[in-house]
Amino acid sequence: MTEDIEVLIADDHPLFRNAISEALTNTQTLVHVSQADSLESTLQRLNEGNIDLVLLDLKMPGSEGLLGLIQIRNQFPEVAVAVVTANEAGRTLAQVKAAGALGYLPKSMALEDLVSALDGLLRGTPFYPEGLNQGVDSQDDVEAIRKLATLTPQQQRVLALIARGFLNKQIAYELDVKETTVKTHVSEIFRKLDIYNRTQAAMYNQYLEVPE
């Protein structure tokens, strides 16, 4: 007997979680659905095991832009992740693809198109909608995202605080760690991103941000 595919819907809007859940019942694959409303609860559910596919909103508590996607891909590389988003910018699609997502589902999709896309994702077939122009600078985005994906979750947090203008002492206070630990993280960030100063680091952080 074939086991159900375990799907986790990660979105902070209950109505949309229910809509996706309903769409999944119309696919040709047997699925078992669980839900999460924040990055913290998403990671907690993933740590419990057995999840095959995450349908991830890019904007929810604890996750802004690509941070959540990159963290999930780093910690759970065996789990497929498809982004579900209201953002339909071609640049965002290119960034999501570079970060390792299996698919990109705009929330504006018609129900029958959504069901068809979900059917493919449940079979392991990537889905990226046609007609979204990825932009002439997408190759730069791809390379930047690949470098950012090598950062640990804590290094990503440090990078975000650098982008906000925090000094090492302030970052240490914010993250409740020693200043020497922050300095180590900063050195590793510079090495992994192949950069030399905090201004360059702040510029890299823009690749993690996704417009509304």
C-alpha positions as CSV (number, residue, x, y, z in Angstrom):
1,M,0.0,0.0,0.0
2,T,1.4,3.4,-1.0
3,E,1.9,5.8,1.9
4,D,0.4,9.3,1.7
5,I,2.8,12.2,0.7
6,E,3.4,14.4,3.8
7,V,2.8,18.0,2.9
8,L,3.4,21.0,5.2
9,I,1.7,24.3,4.4
10,A,3.6,27.1,6.0
11,D,1.7,30.4,5.8
12,D,0.5,32.8,8.4
13,H,-2.9,33.3,6.8
14,P,-5.4,30.6,7.9
15,L,-7.7,31.2,4.9
16,F,-4.9,30.6,2.5
17,R,-3.7,27.6,4.3
18,N,-7.2,26.1,4.1
19,A,-7.4,27.0,0.4
20,I,-4.2,25.2,-0.4
21,S,-5.3,22.3,1.7
22,E,-8.5,22.1,-0.3
23,A,-6.6,22.2,-3.6
24,L,-4.4,19.4,-2.4
25,T,-7.5,17.2,-1.9
26,N,-8.3,17.6,-5.6
27,T,-4.9,16.3,-6.8
28,Q,-4.4,12.7,-8.0
29,T,-2.0,11.9,-5.1
30,L,-2.9,10.8,-1.6
31,V,-1.6,13.5,0.8
32,H,-1.5,14.1,4.5
33,V,-1.5,17.8,5.3
34,S,-0.1,19.6,8.3
35,Q,0.1,23.4,8.8
36,A,2.5,26.0,10.3
37,D,2.0,29.7,10.7
38,S,5.6,30.9,11.4
39,L,9.2,29.9,10.5
40,E,9.6,28.6,14.1
41,S,6.7,26.3,13.9
42,T,7.7,25.2,10.4
43,L,11.2,24.2,11.6
44,Q,9.7,22.5,14.6
45,R,7.4,20.4,12.4
46,L,10.3,19.6,10.1
47,N,12.4,18.4,13.0
48,E,9.7,15.9,13.9
49,G,10.4,14.3,10.5
50,N,8.4,12.7,7.7
51,I,7.7,15.8,5.7
52,D,8.1,15.3,1.9
53,L,7.1,18.8,0.6
54,V,6.8,22.2,2.2
55,L,4.6,24.9,0.5
56,L,6.3,28.0,1.9
57,D,5.1,31.6,2.0
58,L,8.0,34.0,1.8
59,K,6.4,36.5,4.2
60,M,5.5,35.1,7.7
61,P,6.6,35.6,11.3
62,G,10.3,34.8,11.7
63,S,10.9,34.8,7.9
64,E,11.4,37.8,5.7
65,G,12.3,37.3,2.1
66,L,14.5,34.3,1.3
67,L,15.9,33.7,4.8
68,G,13.3,31.0,5.6
69,L,13.8,29.2,2.3
70,I,17.5,29.2,2.6
71,Q,17.4,28.0,6.2
72,I,15.1,25.1,5.4
73,R,17.1,24.1,2.3
74,N,20.3,24.1,4.5
75,Q,18.9,22.2,7.4
76,F,16.6,19.8,5.5
77,P,18.1,19.2,2.1
78,E,16.1,16.1,1.6
79,V,12.8,17.9,1.8
80,A,11.3,19.5,-1.3
81,V,10.2,23.2,-0.9
82,A,7.9,25.1,-3.2
83,V,7.4,28.8,-2.7
84,V,3.8,30.1,-2.6
85,T,3.7,33.9,-2.9
86,A,1.8,37.0,-3.9
87,N,5.0,38.3,-5.5
88,E,5.1,37.8,-9.2
89,A,8.4,39.6,-10.0
90,G,10.6,37.7,-12.4
91,R,13.7,38.6,-10.3
92,T,12.1,37.0,-7.2
93,L,11.4,33.8,-9.2
94,A,15.1,33.7,-10.3
95,Q,16.2,34.2,-6.6
96,V,13.9,31.4,-5.4
97,K,15.1,29.0,-8.1
98,A,18.7,29.8,-7.2
99,A,18.0,29.1,-3.6
100,G,16.9,25.5,-4.5
101,A,13.1,25.6,-4.5
102,L,11.3,23.0,-6.5
103,G,8.6,25.4,-7.6
104,Y,7.1,28.8,-7.5
105,L,3.3,29.2,-7.1
106,P,1.8,32.7,-7.4
107,K,-1.2,33.1,-5.2
108,S,-3.1,34.5,-8.1
109,M,-3.2,31.1,-9.9
110,A,-6.6,29.8,-10.9
111,L,-7.7,26.8,-8.9
112,E,-7.4,24.3,-11.8
113,D,-3.9,25.6,-12.6
114,L,-2.9,25.4,-9.0
115,V,-4.1,21.8,-8.7
116,S,-2.2,20.8,-11.9
117,A,1.0,22.5,-10.5
118,L,0.6,20.7,-7.2
119,D,0.1,17.4,-8.9
120,G,3.4,17.8,-10.6
121,L,5.2,18.9,-7.5
122,L,3.9,15.9,-5.6
123,R,5.5,13.7,-8.3
124,G,8.8,15.7,-7.9
125,T,8.3,17.7,-11.1
126,P,9.5,21.3,-10.8
127,F,7.0,24.0,-11.5
128,Y,7.9,27.6,-12.6
129,P,5.2,29.6,-14.3
130,E,5.8,30.8,-17.9
131,G,5.7,34.4,-18.7
132,L,7.6,35.8,-15.7
133,N,10.6,37.7,-17.1
134,Q,13.6,36.9,-14.9
135,G,15.4,40.1,-15.8
136,V,18.8,40.8,-17.3
137,D,20.5,40.9,-13.9
138,S,19.2,37.4,-12.8
139,Q,22.6,35.8,-13.3
140,D,24.1,38.1,-10.7
141,D,21.2,37.3,-8.4
142,V,21.8,33.6,-8.9
143,E,25.5,33.8,-7.9
144,A,24.7,36.0,-4.9
145,I,22.0,33.6,-3.7
146,R,24.3,30.6,-4.1
147,K,26.9,32.3,-1.9
148,L,24.3,33.4,0.7
149,A,23.0,29.8,0.9
150,T,26.4,28.8,2.3
151,L,25.8,30.9,5.4
152,T,24.5,29.3,8.6
153,P,21.3,30.6,10.1
154,Q,23.2,32.5,12.7
155,Q,25.5,34.1,10.1
156,Q,22.4,35.1,8.1
157,R,21.1,36.9,11.2
158,V,24.4,38.6,11.7
159,L,24.3,39.7,8.1
160,A,20.8,41.1,8.4
161,L,21.9,43.2,11.5
162,I,25.0,44.4,9.7
163,A,22.7,45.7,7.0
164,R,20.7,47.6,9.6
165,G,23.9,49.3,10.7
166,F,24.5,47.4,13.9
167,L,28.0,47.3,15.4
168,N,29.5,44.1,16.7
169,K,28.7,45.0,20.3
170,Q,25.1,45.7,19.3
171,I,24.8,42.5,17.4
172,A,26.2,40.5,20.4
173,Y,23.5,42.1,22.6
174,E,20.8,41.5,20.1
175,L,21.7,37.8,19.6
176,D,22.8,37.2,23.2
177,V,26.2,36.0,22.3
178,K,29.8,37.2,23.0
179,E,31.3,39.9,20.9
180,T,34.2,37.6,20.0
181,T,31.6,35.2,18.6
182,V,30.1,37.9,16.4
183,K,33.6,38.8,15.1
184,T,34.1,35.2,14.1
185,H,30.8,35.2,12.3
186,V,31.6,38.4,10.5
187,S,34.9,37.0,9.3
188,E,33.2,33.9,8.0
189,I,30.6,36.0,6.3
190,F,33.2,38.0,4.5
191,R,35.1,34.8,3.5
192,K,32.0,33.0,2.2
193,L,30.7,36.0,0.3
194,D,34.2,37.0,-0.9
195,I,33.8,40.5,0.4
196,Y,36.0,42.8,2.4
197,N,33.8,45.3,4.4
198,R,30.5,45.8,6.1
199,T,29.2,48.1,3.3
200,Q,29.6,45.2,0.8
201,A,27.9,42.9,3.3
202,A,24.9,45.3,3.6
203,M,24.6,45.3,-0.2
204,Y,24.5,41.5,-0.2
205,N,21.6,41.5,2.2
206,Q,19.4,43.1,-0.5
207,Y,19.3,39.7,-2.2
208,L,17.5,38.2,0.7
209,E,14.8,40.8,0.6
210,V,11.6,40.2,-1.4
211,P,9.3,43.2,-2.2
212,E,5.6,43.0,-1.3
